[in-house]
């Protein structure tokens, strides 16, 4: 199961409307709860499963103008590690992937040329590159990896 829900409502915290805070946390964090809650019990009974959460570089290091998004994704980082402990004995792995700048709807309005200068690899990543990491974590090849956060960000943060 892959948790990939997320929205941004960027703005400085001091001027952030409560609705923007709630919307971001409800989609990302409450979405994680709702989806995971529905699949974890069948996985426990089956004694097998893979859960991969898509978090963000922002959830690991923070980012100005993204306090709500960083809080939501950071909470999922912590939940990933805690849930991994809870379900490991039943052969369920729980990991997360933390993308940096990836060409997607969420980065569509950003200045890719300028922001690429911040990335040691000097480019944005592709959805396919993220998908390969997710595919690996969801496979039996990753059966001994749990509670980990895999960064995929071109070296901008590790």
C-alpha positions as CSV (number, residue, x, y, z in Angstrom):
1,X,0.0,0.0,0.0
2,X,1.3,3.4,-0.9
3,X,0.2,6.6,0.9
4,X,0.7,9.4,-1.6
5,X,-1.8,12.0,-0.6
6,X,-0.7,15.5,-0.1
7,X,-1.5,19.1,-0.9
8,X,0.2,22.4,-0.3
9,X,-1.2,25.6,1.0
10,X,2.0,27.5,1.3
11,X,2.3,30.7,3.2
12,X,4.2,32.1,6.2
13,X,2.9,30.7,9.5
14,X,2.2,34.1,11.0
15,X,-0.4,34.8,8.3
16,X,-1.6,31.3,7.7
17,X,-5.4,30.8,7.9
18,X,-6.5,28.0,10.1
19,X,-8.3,26.4,7.1
20,X,-4.9,26.1,5.2
21,X,-3.4,24.4,8.3
22,X,-6.4,22.0,8.6
23,X,-6.6,21.2,4.9
24,X,-3.0,20.2,4.6
25,X,-3.0,18.1,7.8
26,X,-6.3,16.5,7.0
27,X,-5.2,15.4,3.5
28,X,-1.8,14.2,4.5
29,X,-1.9,13.1,8.1
30,X,-5.6,12.2,8.4
31,X,-5.4,10.6,5.0
32,X,-2.5,8.4,6.2
33,X,-4.6,7.4,9.2
34,X,-7.7,6.6,7.2
35,X,-6.0,4.5,4.5
36,X,-3.5,2.7,6.7
37,X,-6.1,1.9,9.4
38,X,-8.1,0.1,6.7
39,X,-5.2,-2.0,5.4
40,X,-3.1,-2.8,8.4
41,X,-5.6,-5.2,10.0
42,X,-5.9,-7.5,7.0
43,X,-2.1,-7.4,6.6
44,X,-1.7,-8.4,10.3
45,X,-4.0,-11.3,9.8
46,X,-2.2,-12.3,6.6
47,X,1.2,-11.8,8.3
48,X,2.6,-10.0,5.3
49,X,2.5,-6.6,3.8
50,X,4.3,-3.5,2.6
51,X,3.4,0.1,3.5
52,X,5.2,2.9,1.8
53,X,4.5,6.5,2.8
54,X,5.4,9.4,0.5
55,X,6.7,12.2,2.7
56,X,8.8,15.1,1.7
57,X,12.2,16.8,2.1
58,X,10.1,19.5,3.8
59,X,9.0,17.0,6.5
60,X,12.7,16.2,7.3
61,X,14.3,19.6,7.3
62,X,11.4,22.1,7.2
63,X,11.0,24.9,4.7
64,X,10.0,28.5,5.0
65,X,6.4,29.0,4.0
66,X,5.6,25.3,4.5
67,X,5.1,25.0,8.3
68,X,1.8,23.1,7.7
69,X,3.2,20.8,5.0
70,X,6.4,20.1,7.0
71,X,4.3,19.4,10.1
72,X,2.1,16.9,8.2
73,X,4.9,15.1,6.4
74,X,7.1,15.2,9.5
75,X,4.3,13.6,11.5
76,X,4.1,10.8,8.9
77,X,7.9,10.3,9.2
78,X,7.4,9.7,13.0
79,X,4.3,7.5,12.4
80,X,6.3,5.5,9.8
81,X,9.0,4.7,12.4
82,X,6.5,3.9,15.2
83,X,4.2,1.7,13.1
84,X,7.2,-0.2,11.7
85,X,8.0,-1.2,15.3
86,X,4.4,-2.3,15.9
87,X,3.9,-4.5,12.9
88,X,7.4,-5.9,12.1
89,X,6.8,-9.2,14.0
90,X,4.0,-9.9,11.5
91,X,6.3,-9.5,8.5
92,X,4.9,-6.1,7.5
93,X,7.4,-3.4,6.6
94,X,6.7,0.3,6.9
95,X,9.0,2.8,5.1
96,X,8.8,6.2,3.6
97,X,10.2,8.0,0.6
98,X,11.1,11.6,1.0
99,X,11.3,13.3,-2.4
100,X,12.9,16.7,-3.0
101,X,12.1,18.6,-6.1
102,X,10.3,16.2,-8.5
103,X,8.7,17.3,-11.7
104,X,5.0,17.1,-10.8
105,X,1.8,19.0,-10.4
106,X,3.1,20.3,-7.1
107,X,6.3,21.8,-8.6
108,X,4.6,23.0,-11.8
109,X,4.6,26.7,-10.8
110,X,8.1,26.7,-9.4
111,X,11.1,28.2,-11.2
112,X,12.8,24.9,-12.1
113,X,15.9,26.6,-13.7
114,X,16.6,28.7,-10.5
115,X,15.7,26.0,-8.0
116,X,17.9,23.4,-9.8
117,X,20.8,25.5,-8.8
118,X,20.2,24.4,-5.2
119,X,20.4,20.8,-6.1
120,X,23.9,19.2,-6.3
121,X,22.7,17.2,-9.3
122,X,21.5,20.4,-10.9
123,X,18.1,19.1,-11.9
124,X,14.6,18.1,-10.7
125,X,13.9,14.4,-10.3
126,X,11.3,12.5,-12.3
127,X,8.2,10.7,-11.0
128,X,9.7,7.5,-12.5
129,X,12.8,7.8,-10.3
130,X,10.5,8.0,-7.2
131,X,8.4,5.1,-8.5
132,X,11.5,2.9,-8.8
133,X,12.3,3.5,-5.1
134,X,8.7,2.9,-4.1
135,X,8.6,-0.3,-6.2
136,X,11.7,-1.6,-4.5
137,X,10.3,-0.9,-1.0
138,X,7.1,-2.6,-1.9
139,X,8.9,-5.7,-3.2
140,X,10.2,-8.8,-1.4
141,X,13.7,-7.5,-2.1
142,X,13.1,-5.0,0.7
143,X,11.8,-7.5,3.2
144,X,14.5,-6.6,5.8
145,X,14.1,-2.8,5.5
146,X,11.6,-1.2,7.8
147,X,11.2,2.1,9.6
148,X,13.4,3.8,7.1
149,X,13.1,7.1,5.3
150,X,14.7,7.0,1.8
151,X,15.7,10.4,0.5
152,X,15.4,11.0,-3.2
153,X,16.5,14.6,-3.8
154,X,19.5,14.8,-6.0
155,X,21.8,15.4,-3.0
156,X,20.1,18.6,-1.7
157,X,19.7,17.0,1.8
158,X,20.6,13.7,3.3
